[in-house]
Amino acid sequence: MTTDTVTKSCWTCNFHDGWGPDTFLGRCKYFATQGKAAKDIPPEIVDKGCKFWKEKAGKTGKIEGDEE
């Protein structure tokens, strides 16, 4: 595994939304920024990431402009 693969996984992505009641792998919030529902992250994607990967903002992993 290359360093690029490790650093750009869903685990290190700003759009990763932790663990939910239905999935251990979490949900991707990228789609919510596009006006669509967040999606469960498939097992074949979680470790390699996707083209929407964005570096986590600080330690919280919050998306800029995301309100609680």
N, CA, C and O atoms as a Tinker XYZ file with bonds, in Angstrom:
   272  protein
     1  N      0.835000   -1.178000    0.000000    73     2
     2  CA     0.000000    0.000000    0.000000    64     1     3
     3  C      0.880000    1.241000    0.000000    63     2     4     5
     4  O      1.852000    1.311000    0.751000    81     3
     5  N      0.550000    2.211000   -0.828000    73     3     6
     6  CA     1.351000    3.423000   -0.893000    64     5     7
     7  C      0.883000    4.434000    0.149000    63     6     8     9
     8  O     -0.224000    4.328000    0.679000    81     7
     9  N      1.725000    5.399000    0.433000    73     7    10
    10  CA     1.360000    6.456000    1.379000    64     9    11
    11  C      0.144000    7.216000    0.872000    63    10    12    13
    12  O     -0.728000    7.584000    1.659000    81    11
    13  N      0.074000    7.454000   -0.433000    73    11    14
    14  CA    -1.049000    8.170000   -1.020000    64    13    15
    15  C     -2.364000    7.440000   -0.749000    63    14    16    17
    16  O     -3.372000    8.075000   -0.438000    81    15
    17  N     -2.360000    6.118000   -0.863000    73    15    18
    18  CA    -3.557000    5.329000   -0.616000    64    17    19
    19  C     -3.996000    5.454000    0.834000    63    18    20    21
    20  O     -5.189000    5.573000    1.112000    81    19
    21  N     -3.053000    5.427000    1.751000    73    19    22
    22  CA    -3.375000    5.514000    3.169000    64    21    23
    23  C     -3.907000    6.896000    3.515000    63    22    24    25
    24  O     -4.929000    6.999000    4.193000    81    23
    25  N     -3.256000    7.946000    3.077000    73    23    26
    26  CA    -3.650000    9.291000    3.476000    64    25    27
    27  C     -4.930000    9.764000    2.800000    63    26    28    29
    28  O     -5.576000   10.682000    3.306000    81    27
    29  N     -5.315000    9.176000    1.688000    73    27    30
    30  CA    -6.532000    9.613000    1.006000    64    29    31
    31  C     -7.665000    8.597000    1.144000    63    30    32    33
    32  O     -8.513000    8.489000    0.258000    81    31
    33  N     -7.679000    7.864000    2.237000    73    31    34
    34  CA    -8.765000    6.924000    2.491000    64    33    35
    35  C     -9.961000    7.670000    3.075000    63    34    36    37
    36  O     -9.837000    8.831000    3.465000    81    35
    37  N    -11.099000    7.022000    3.136000    73    35    38
    38  CA   -12.287000    7.633000    3.740000    64    37    39
    39  C    -12.044000    7.965000    5.210000    63    38    40    41
    40  O    -12.617000    8.921000    5.734000    81    39
    41  N    -11.195000    7.180000    5.877000    73    39    42
    42  CA   -10.916000    7.396000    7.303000    64    41    43
    43  C    -10.282000    8.762000    7.546000    63    42    44    45
    44  O    -10.436000    9.327000    8.629000    81    43
    45  N     -9.571000    9.301000    6.556000    73    43    46
    46  CA    -8.893000   10.588000    6.722000    64    45    47
    47  C     -9.587000   11.710000    5.955000    63    46    48    49
    48  O     -9.034000   12.800000    5.806000    81    47
    49  N    -10.786000   11.445000    5.474000    73    47    50
    50  CA   -11.515000   12.414000    4.655000    64    49    51
    51  C    -12.433000   13.295000    5.502000    63    50    52    53
    52  O    -13.047000   12.829000    6.462000    81    51
    53  N    -12.513000   14.544000    5.141000    73    51    54
    54  CA   -13.372000   15.500000    5.838000    64    53    55
    55  C    -14.853000   15.160000    5.693000    63    54    56    57
    56  O    -15.658000   15.548000    6.540000    81    55
    57  N    -15.220000   14.451000    4.648000    73    55    58
    58  CA   -16.620000   14.101000    4.424000    64    57    59
    59  C    -17.043000   12.829000    5.162000    63    58    60    61
    60  O    -18.225000   12.487000    5.147000    81    59
    61  N    -16.116000   12.123000    5.806000    73    59    62
    62  CA   -16.439000   10.901000    6.551000    64    61    63
    63  C    -17.236000   11.272000    7.790000    63    62    64    65
    64  O    -16.824000   12.132000    8.568000    81    63
    65  N    -18.385000   10.618000    7.974000    73    63    66
    66  CA   -19.291000   10.958000    9.071000    64    65    67
    67  C    -19.346000    9.849000   10.119000    63    66    68    69
    68  O    -20.429000    9.397000   10.491000    81    67
    69  N    -18.205000    9.422000   10.585000    73    67    70
    70  CA   -18.165000    8.469000   11.694000    64    69    71
    71  C    -18.963000    7.201000   11.479000    63    70    72    73
    72  O    -19.201000    6.781000   10.347000    81    71
    73  N    -19.366000    6.605000   12.567000    73    71    74
    74  CA   -20.080000    5.340000   12.530000    64    73    75
    75  C    -21.533000    5.579000   12.855000    63    74    76    77
    76  O    -21.863000    6.337000   13.767000    81    75
    77  N    -22.390000    4.936000   12.112000    73    75    78
    78  CA   -23.822000    5.088000   12.344000    64    77    79
    79  C    -24.430000    3.792000   12.832000    63    78    80    81
    80  O    -23.732000    2.788000   12.973000    81    79
    81  N    -25.727000    3.807000   13.091000    73    79    82
    82  CA   -26.394000    2.604000   13.579000    64    81    83
    83  C    -26.463000    1.498000   12.526000    63    82    84    85
    84  O    -26.595000    0.322000   12.865000    81    83
    85  N    -26.374000    1.876000   11.255000    73    83    86
    86  CA   -26.510000    0.894000   10.179000    64    85    87
    87  C    -25.194000    0.455000    9.555000    63    86    88    89
    88  O    -25.162000   -0.526000    8.812000    81    87
    89  N    -24.107000    1.166000    9.847000    73    87    90
    90  CA   -22.837000    0.838000    9.202000    64    89    91
    91  C    -21.642000    1.175000   10.084000    63    90    92    93
    92  O    -21.599000    2.238000   10.703000    81    91
    93  N    -20.685000    0.276000   10.139000    73    91    94
    94  CA   -19.440000    0.508000   10.873000    64    93    95
    95  C    -18.521000    1.430000   10.077000    63    94    96    97
    96  O    -17.710000    2.152000   10.657000    81    95
    97  N    -18.643000    1.408000    8.756000    73    95    98
    98  CA   -17.736000    2.154000    7.880000    64    97    99
    99  C    -18.080000    3.630000    7.789000    63    98   100   101
   100  O    -17.270000    4.423000    7.311000    81    99
   101  N    -19.245000    4.006000    8.231000    73    99   102
   102  CA   -19.644000    5.403000    8.224000    64   101   103
   103  C    -20.379000    5.807000    6.963000    63   102   104   105
   104  O    -20.664000    4.995000    6.083000    81   103
   105  N    -20.672000    7.093000    6.913000    73   103   106
   106  CA   -21.392000    7.650000    5.779000    64   105   107
   107  C    -20.565000    8.771000    5.163000    63   106   108   109
   108  O    -19.773000    9.422000    5.844000    81   107
   109  N    -20.758000    8.984000    3.881000    73   107   110
   110  CA   -20.061000   10.051000    3.169000    64   109   111
   111  C    -20.985000   11.260000    3.075000    63   110   112   113
   112  O    -22.083000   11.173000    2.524000    81   111
   113  N    -20.526000   12.401000    3.623000    73   111   114
   114  CA   -21.330000   13.621000    3.613000    64   113   115
   115  C    -21.097000   14.473000    2.367000    63   114   116   117
   116  O    -21.708000   15.533000    2.233000    81   115
   117  N    -20.233000   14.037000    1.458000    73   115   118
   118  CA   -20.004000   14.815000    0.237000    64   117   119
   119  C    -21.326000   15.058000   -0.492000    63   118   120   121
   120  O    -21.603000   16.173000   -0.933000    81   119
   121  N    -22.129000   14.020000   -0.612000    73   119   122
   122  CA   -23.372000   14.114000   -1.371000    64   121   123
   123  C    -24.353000   15.088000   -0.729000    63   122   124   125
   124  O    -25.150000   15.714000   -1.427000    81   123
   125  N    -24.301000   15.221000    0.589000    73   123   126
   126  CA   -25.146000   16.195000    1.288000    64   125   127
   127  C    -24.768000   17.622000    0.884000    63   126   128   129
   128  O    -25.627000   18.503000    0.866000    81   127
   129  N    -23.510000   17.854000    0.566000    73   127   130
   130  CA   -23.090000   19.190000    0.122000    64   129   131
   131  C    -23.605000   19.491000   -1.282000    63   130   132   133
   132  O    -23.593000   20.641000   -1.720000    81   131
   133  N    -24.056000   18.459000   -1.983000    73   131   134
   134  CA   -24.588000   18.607000   -3.338000    64   133   135
   135  C    -26.115000   18.552000   -3.353000    63   134   136   137
   136  O    -26.724000   18.443000   -4.417000    81   135
   137  N    -26.742000   18.628000   -2.154000    73   135   138
   138  CA   -28.197000   18.614000   -2.057000    64   137   139
   139  C    -28.809000   17.229000   -2.106000    63   138   140   141
   140  O    -30.015000   17.093000   -2.307000    81   139
   141  N    -27.989000   16.193000   -1.924000    73   139   142
   142  CA   -28.477000   14.811000   -1.936000    64   141   143
   143  C    -28.269000   14.206000   -0.559000    63   142   144   145
   144  O    -27.598000   14.799000    0.286000    81   143
   145  N    -28.831000   13.045000   -0.329000    73   143   146
   146  CA   -28.663000   12.363000    0.956000    64   145   147
   147  C    -27.245000   11.814000    1.091000    63   146   148   149
   148  O    -26.626000   11.420000    0.103000    81   147
   149  N    -26.733000   11.791000    2.333000    73   147   150
   150  CA   -25.431000   11.162000    2.593000    64   149   151
   151  C    -25.541000    9.682000    2.241000    63   150   152   153
   152  O    -26.622000    9.100000    2.326000    81   151
   153  N    -24.420000    9.074000    1.846000    73   151   154
   154  CA   -24.438000    7.666000    1.431000    64   153   155
   155  C    -23.543000    6.824000    2.329000    63   154   156   157
   156  O    -22.509000    7.289000    2.808000    81   155
   157  N    -23.959000    5.564000    2.553000    73   155   158
   158  CA   -23.103000    4.616000    3.262000    64   157   159
   159  C    -21.845000    4.397000    2.435000    63   158   160   161
   160  O    -21.898000    4.357000    1.206000    81   159
   161  N    -20.715000    4.254000    3.117000    73   159   162
   162  CA   -19.449000    4.018000    2.422000    64   161   163
   163  C    -19.285000    2.516000    2.204000    63   162   164   165
   164  O    -19.299000    1.755000    3.171000    81   163
   165  N    -19.129000    2.073000    0.953000    73   163   166
   166  CA   -18.964000    0.646000    0.676000    64   165   167
   167  C    -17.604000    0.130000    1.150000    63   166   168   169
   168  O    -16.625000    0.877000    1.146000    81   167
   169  N    -17.535000   -1.139000    1.559000    73   167   170
   170  CA   -16.279000   -1.713000    2.052000    64   169   171
   171  C    -15.137000   -1.639000    1.043000    63   170   172   173
   172  O    -13.979000   -1.504000    1.439000    81   171
   173  N    -15.438000   -1.725000   -0.245000    73   171   174
   174  CA   -14.372000   -1.704000   -1.253000    64   173   175
   175  C    -13.811000   -0.300000   -1.480000    63   174   176   177
   176  O    -12.795000   -0.157000   -2.159000    81   175
   177  N    -14.435000    0.720000   -0.939000    73   175   178
   178  CA   -13.986000    2.106000   -1.110000    64   177   179
   179  C    -13.298000    2.665000    0.131000    63   178   180   181
   180  O    -12.385000    3.482000    0.008000    81   179
   181  N    -13.713000    2.246000    1.317000    73   179   182
   182  CA   -13.314000    2.894000    2.570000    64   181   183
   183  C    -11.801000    3.029000    2.758000    63   182   184   185
   184  O    -11.345000    4.052000    3.269000    81   183
   185  N    -11.022000    2.045000    2.369000    73   183   186
   186  CA    -9.573000    2.106000    2.578000    64   185   187
   187  C     -8.816000    2.819000    1.458000    63   186   188   189
   188  O     -7.674000    3.235000    1.653000    81   187
   189  N     -9.437000    2.964000    0.298000    73   187   190
   190  CA    -8.724000    3.635000   -0.800000    64   189   191
   191  C     -9.266000    5.026000   -1.112000    63   190   192   193
   192  O     -8.586000    5.809000   -1.775000    81   191
   193  N    -10.465000    5.352000   -0.654000    73   191   194
   194  CA   -11.023000    6.678000   -0.886000    64   193   195
   195  C    -11.590000    6.832000   -2.286000    63   194   196   197
   196  O    -11.680000    5.868000   -3.047000    81   195
   197  N    -11.971000    8.062000   -2.613000    73   195   198
   198  CA   -12.558000    8.328000   -3.927000    64   197   199
   199  C    -12.127000    9.707000   -4.423000    63   198   200   201
   200  O    -11.336000   10.389000   -3.771000    81   199
   201  N    -12.645000   10.106000   -5.566000    73   199   202
   202  CA   -12.232000   11.378000   -6.176000    64   201   203
   203  C    -12.738000   12.604000   -5.418000    63   202   204   205
   204  O    -12.291000   13.717000   -5.695000    81   203
   205  N    -13.653000   12.427000   -4.475000    73   203   206
   206  CA   -14.179000   13.556000   -3.704000    64   205   207
   207  C    -13.416000   13.783000   -2.405000    63   206   208   209
   208  O    -13.793000   14.652000   -1.619000    81   207
   209  N    -12.343000   13.015000   -2.159000    73   207   210
   210  CA   -11.591000   13.099000   -0.903000    64   209   211
   211  C    -11.142000   14.525000   -0.631000    63   210   212   213
   212  O    -10.670000   15.229000   -1.524000    81   211
   213  N    -11.299000   14.940000    0.631000    73   211   214
   214  CA   -10.844000   16.259000    1.075000    64   213   215
   215  C    -10.226000   16.081000    2.455000    63   214   216   217
   216  O    -10.800000   15.417000    3.319000    81   215
   217  N     -9.060000   16.673000    2.657000    73   215   218
   218  CA    -8.354000   16.535000    3.928000    64   217   219
   219  C     -9.223000   17.012000    5.087000    63   218   220   221
   220  O     -9.907000   18.031000    4.993000    81   219
   221  N     -9.181000   16.252000    6.188000    73   219   222
   222  CA    -9.955000   16.624000    7.374000    64   221   223
   223  C     -9.546000   17.997000    7.879000    63   222   224   225
   224  O     -8.369000   18.358000    7.857000    81   223
   225  N    -10.523000   18.749000    8.329000    73   223   226
   226  CA   -10.284000   20.078000    8.893000    64   225   227
   227  C     -9.994000   19.927000   10.378000    63   226   228   229
   228  O    -10.906000   19.686000   11.169000    81   227
   229  N     -8.747000   20.066000   10.755000    73   227   230
   230  CA    -8.378000   19.956000   12.165000    64   229   231
   231  C     -8.673000   18.585000   12.740000    63   230   232   233
   232  O     -8.760000   17.606000   11.999000    81   231
   233  N     -8.825000   18.507000   14.032000    73   231   234
   234  CA    -9.065000   17.227000   14.688000    64   233   235
   235  C    -10.538000   16.848000   14.717000    63   234   236   237
   236  O    -10.861000   15.686000   14.964000    81   235
   237  N    -11.431000   17.784000   14.475000    73   235   238
   238  CA   -12.856000   17.496000   14.577000    64   237   239
   239  C    -13.407000   16.818000   13.340000    63   238   240   241
   240  O    -14.399000   16.094000   13.427000    81   239
   241  N    -12.785000   17.035000   12.184000    73   239   242
   242  CA   -13.284000   16.460000   10.943000    64   241   243
   243  C    -14.536000   17.152000   10.430000    63   242   244   245
   244  O    -15.223000   16.621000    9.559000    81   243
   245  N    -14.836000   18.314000   10.951000    73   243   246
   246  CA   -16.026000   19.049000   10.529000    64   245   247
   247  C    -15.803000   19.671000    9.152000    63   246   248   249
   248  O    -14.702000   20.122000    8.838000    81   247
   249  N    -16.838000   19.689000    8.350000    73   247   250
   250  CA   -16.792000   20.347000    7.055000    64   249   251
   251  C    -16.995000   21.837000    7.295000    63   250   252   253
   252  O    -17.851000   22.235000    8.085000    81   251
   253  N    -16.208000   22.654000    6.612000    73   251   254
   254  CA   -16.337000   24.098000    6.770000    64   253   255
   255  C    -17.769000   24.518000    6.464000    63   254   256   257
   256  O    -18.334000   24.116000    5.447000    81   255
   257  N    -18.354000   25.327000    7.342000    73   255   258
   258  CA   -19.722000   25.781000    7.157000    64   257   259
   259  C    -20.759000   24.811000    7.690000    63   258   260   261
   260  O    -21.949000   25.126000    7.686000    81   259
   261  N    -20.341000   23.637000    8.149000    73   259   262
   262  CA   -21.245000   22.632000    8.697000    64   261   263
   263  C    -21.688000   23.077000   10.087000    63   262   264   265
   264  O    -20.847000   23.341000   10.946000    81   263
   265  N    -22.968000   23.162000   10.313000    73   263   266
   266  CA   -23.473000   23.583000   11.617000    64   265   267
   267  C    -23.997000   22.396000   12.395000    63   266   268   269
   268  O    -24.467000   21.415000   11.820000    81   267
   269  N    -23.910000   22.496000   13.699000    73   267   270
   270  CA   -24.402000   21.405000   14.541000    64   269   271
   271  C    -25.867000   21.563000   14.822000    63   270   272
   272  O    -26.455000   20.734000   15.517000    81   271
